[in-house]
């Protein structure tokens, strides 16, 4: 697909080398806005860090690859999805704390969600090093340049971060880069489209990954892959045409990369099917319902886009557009620019764009306030009085439960979650399950004894 409206510059060379492009990162203070669970994320991080410190002192800190893979593969997809929303803005050290928590403060689904985000950041950085080596040397001494960058990168990974990597991490990365230079691992090498190669260099670090499916959900194998790997063949051709259009119109390729991050995340999660709506059932610690919406500027752009005739004939997946423009799914989690999305929808539909290409010559990263609006309800919703209260594995039916006809049996008592009773702080945890006798929903409140 050729969506360029202007004559390409003479020579048609690779898009000029850009500065390192990383996913947006936020400091610990900023991360508090993503605390959308009943429990305090900050307190849980503190507990997990204390447990890690104790395990490190006793030389018992586990490595991520030593965890129970079968349990991870069977982890509840909804819980993984909820954790992904909660961990959107966490830093790499915070993600490492969650993944390697030995105290059961964080559940297996939470660890999977945290590892996925950490691994995506790492893969994005490696892709940057590959591009730099290839472009700086034009093939000459590329291995030496990349090897030097890889050593510096590995040295910069924290001790906890190294605990999330296999012993063969460096050798595998080097082998992949060598295959890229030898042209053995690029299935698109037979294609003549120069800009497809540009896309492969910019997003895949020069070695195009086979197309993966997100239908299996966030299995261990899927969470360790870069979200770009889940692009369909059509996605890859579309993004390649965007690179051609960007060079012809002097557009900063970071806009394309941000678009690709959103699309890849959508594909990785089975076309958004296993990504929930964060505006459904999200509350803060005081019982206020939390909702996220688009900024006034973005909402105006989205309204214009959804009402546009270009949407019907655009080359961009309408399912993706519907997903990313839904407030509970796209407001908090998007990386890309909605103005650029509208521009590309119109361009791929062959229509005159509402916003000119000149607006995208220089990438403008957005602050938290420019990305989404967080709102708390005036009404305070009290937490439900449980039917059953459990403390240190002993469960009793409350007066409310007795009125509801709740009776305990061995099947229900077996659902008691594990607690680290030595943690500095363990809060109450509400859980809703189905009574196997009555098939009614039952509210449990789990408690742990103080130190």
N, C-alpha and C positions, 0 to 999 in steps of 0.2 A: 504494500500500500504506500503510495507516494502522496503525502499530504502537504508537501511544500508548495507554497504559492509564489515563491521567489526563486530566481536562478541561484544555484549553489555557488559558493565561492570557488575560484579557480583551484584545481588540484583535488578538491574533495577529501582533504586530509581528515584525520581523526580529530574529534573535538578537542580543543586545547586542554592540557592537563589542569585539573582543578585542585584546589586545596583539599585536604582530607575532609571527607564528608561523613559525619557520624550522626546517629540517631539523637534526637534531643535528649539532654540529660538535665536533671533537676537536683537541687541540693536537698538535704534532709528536711529543711523547713518547708520547702515547697511541697514535698511529698505528702504532707499532712492532708492536703486537699483530696487525696485519693482514698482516704480512710473511709470506706463505705461499708464496713462490716460492723456487727454489733460489738465485737471485742475490740479492744484498743490495739491497733497495729503497732503503735510505738512501744507499748508495754510488752507485746509479744516479741518484738525485735530485741528488746532489752533482755528478756528471759532467754531467748535463743543465744544471744551473744554471751551471756553468763555461762550457759551450758557448754558452748564452744570453748570458752576460756578454761573451764574445768577439764574438758576432754583433752584440750591441747596440753595442759599441765600434766595430765596422766598419760599422754601420748596415745590416746584412744580415739582421735578424731577420724571418722570414716571418710572415705572418698565417695563421690557421687556414683561412680560406676560400680561400687560395691553394694549399693542399695538393692532392695528386692525388685527386680525388673518386672516380674509377673504382677506384683501388686500395683506397680506403676501403670502397667498397660490396662489394668482393669479399673483404674481410678475413675470416679464419677466425672463425666465430661462437664456437667453443669457446675460442679465444684471447681474444676480447672478454669472454666470460663469466668466464674465469679472472682476467682483469685487474680486472673489476668487484669480485670478492671481495677481491682484493689492495688495491684502492683505497678500500674501504668507509669508512675513517675519515680519509682524507687531507683536509687543509685546502684552501681555495680556492687559496692561493698554490702549494701543492704540485701541485694538479691543473693549474694554469696552466703550471707548469714542464714537466710531462709532455707536455701538448698542443703546446706551442711548441718542444719540444726539437729543435734543428736538427742534432744529432749522430748520430742513429740509435741513441742509447742506449736509447730506448724505441721499440717497434715501432708500426706503424700500428694494430693492434688495441688496444694499450694506450692510444694517443692517443685513439681513439674512445671507449673506456670512460671515460677521464678527462674528455673533453669532455662526455659525457653527464651525468656527475655534476655538473660545474660548471654546465652549462646548466640543469639541474633546480633547482639552488639559486637561480640568477638568476631563473628564471620564477616560483618560489615567492615571492620577494621582490617582484617586480612585481605579482603577484596581491594581495599584502597592501596595496600602495600604492593599487591600484584600489579595493579594498574600503573602505579608509579614506576615500578621496576621495568615494566614493558615499554612504557612511553619514554622514560628517561634514557634508556639505552638503545631503543629501537632493536632489541634482540641481542645486542652485544653486552656481555657481562651481566645479563639480567639475573642470572642465578646468584651471582655474588651480591648484587644490590639487594635482591629479595632476602637472601640468607641473612645479611646484616640487619635488615629491618625486622625479620622474624625473631632474631636473637634479642634485639632490643625490646620487641613486643612481649616476648615470653618473660624476659627479666622484669618487665613492668607489671606482670600479673601478680596479684597478691598470693600469699601462701594459701589462703582459702580458695582463691580462684584456681590455683594449680591443682587443688584437691578435686576439682570438677573436670579435670582433663585426664585423658588416658596417658600412659607412659609413652605411647607412640605418637603423641600429638605433633611434635615438631617434625619427625620423620615423615609422617603422613602428609602434612602440609607441604613439605619440600617435594615429596613425590608427586603430588597433584600439580605443583607449579612446573616441575620438569615435564610432565605429560602435556601441559599447556604449551610449552615451548616446542615440543616435538610434534604437536598437532595430533596427539593420539586420543585425546579425550573430548574433542570438540565435535559433536555430531552435526554442527552447522557448517563445517569446513567446506562442504560441497556447494554451499550457497554463494552466489555472486554478489549479493547485496552487501555493499560495504558497511552500511549503517547497522546491519544486523551484527556485524563484528564489533562495531562500536558499542552496541548495547551489551554484548557479551563481555567486553572488556570492562565496561563501567559497572555492571551489576553483578557479574559472575567472576570478576577478577581474571578474565581471559579464558576460563575453562567452563563452558556451559554445562550445567547440571542436567541430567535426564529429567523429564517431566514427571513430577510426583503428584499423587492424588491425595486430597484432604479428606476423602470419604471415610477413612479409617479413624478419623479423629486424632486427638493428641496422644498417640502412642509414643513410647520411648524413642522409636526410630524417627517419627515425624518431628518431635520437639527438638531433636538435635540437628535438624536441617534448616537452612536459611529459607525464609519465606519466599524468596524469589524462585526457589526450586519448584514451587507449586504453580508457576505461570503455565497457562495452556500455550499451545503452539500459536494460537491467535493473539494471545497477550504479548508474546515475545515479538511477533511481527509488528503489532501495533506500537509497542514501545520503541522498536527500531525506527519506525517511521517518525516517531516523535523526536528522536535524536536528529534525524535528517531535517525536520522542520525547525528544530532549535538552532542548528548551525546556520540555516538559511536566514533566520530571523533574529540572530544574536540573542537567544534566550539562554539564561543561566540553566545549566543542566540539573542543578539541584532541585528545580521544580519538577523535573521528570523523575528524579530519584525519590522525591517525597511522594509523588503519585504512585510510583512503583511499590513503595513500602505499604501504602494503604491497600493497593490491589493484591499484593502478595499475602498480606495478613488475611484478607477476605478469602482468597483461594485456599490458604493453608487450613482454614477452619471450615472446610466443606462449603465454600461459597457463603460463608457467614451463618450457616445453619447451627453451628455449635457455639455461636457467640450470642449471649443473652442481651437483654435490654437493661442497662444499669439504672433506668428510671422506674423499674418495676421492683418494688420491695426493698429499697435502699434507705437506711435510716442512720442518723448519727447517734452518738452515745446518749444524747438527751431525749431521744425519741422523735426528733423532727424527721419528716420524710425529706430525703435529699433527691433533687432532680438536676439534671444537666441539660443545658440548651445552647444553641449557637449564639454567637455575638450578633448584634443588630446588623452589622455589615455582612457577615456570612449568611445570615438568614435571608437578607434581601437578595443576595446572589443566588441562593438555593431556590427561592421562590421564582426568580426569573428563569433559572435553569429548568425547573420542573414544568414551567408553563411554556417553554420554548418548543417550537416545531422541530428544532434540530435534534431533540432527544430521540425522536422516532427513527431517524436515519443516521445517527452517530455510530461510529465504529467502536465506541466504548460500551461495555456490558451494562445493560440497563439494570440488571439485578444488583450489580456493584453500586451503581449510582443510587438506587433505592436504599441500599444498606447504609452507605456512607452519609446520606442526607437524612437519616432517621436520628433524631436528637439523642435517644438513649443508646445508640450504637456508634454514631459518628462524631458527636460533639466532644466527648472526652477522649476518644481513642484515635482521632485522625492526626496524621502528620502533614498531609499535603494542603495546598491552597485551593479553596473552593473557587476563587476567581480564575485560577489556572485550569481547574477542572472544567468550568464553564467554557473557557476559551477553547480548550481542546475538543470538547463536545461539539462546539459550533464549527471548528475547523474540519474535524473528521466528517461532519455532515455537509461540508461544502458551502457553509454559510459565512457571511461576514461576521467576525467576532465582535461581541459587545465591548469587550475590553481589549485594546490594541496590544500587540506583541511587545511593544516598547515598555509596557508596564512590568515585564518579566526579565529585563536585562540583568538585573542584580537581585539575587535571592534575598528576601527579607524575612529572617526568622521571627516567629511570633512569640510574645511573652504569654504566660499563663492567662492573663486577663484578655488577651487578644484571641485565644484559642477557644475558650468556652466560658459559660456563665453557670455558676453553681448557686442553687437556690434552696433554702430551707423553708419548710412549711411553717405557717404560724401555729397550726394545730400540733399538739404533742400526742403521739400515739403511745400509750403505755404498753410495756411488754406484757405478753399474756401470762396469766397465772397458770403455772403448769399443772398437769394432771398427776405427774409423777416427779418426785425429787430424789436424786441419787447423790450420795456422798461417799467417796472412797469405795465405790463398787456396791454399796448397799442402797437399794431403792425402796421407796415407800410411796403409796398412793396418797395424795393430798385430799383435803375435804372436797375440793372442786372435782378431783378425779373420781371420788366416791359417788358424788352426785351424777357424774357422767357415766357411771357404771363401769369404771375401769378396774380391771383385775390384772395382776402381774402373773406372768408365767416364765419359764426358763428361756423361751425364745426371745422375750423382750429384755430380760436382764442380761442376755448375752451381748446386747448392743452397746454396753457401757464403753465409752472411749477411754483410751489410755491417757494418763496424766503423769507429768513429772512432778511428784509431790515435793521435790526439793527446790523447785523453781521459786524465784523471789516473789512472783505474783502470778496467780492463776485466777482468772475471772470466771463468773458463771457463764455457762454456754447453753443456749436454748437450741433444742433440736425437735423437729416435728417428724414423727414416724407413723406408721400404720399399725394399729392394734391387730395382731394376727387372728384374734377371736372375733372381734366386732367389725374389723375392716374400717374403723373410724380413725380419724387423725388424732394423735395424742401428742401433747406438748410435754417434753421432758426438760428438766433443768438439772444440769450436771454441776456438782460442786466439788472443790478440792480443799482439803484441810490446810490451814495456814502452817507455816514453819513452826 
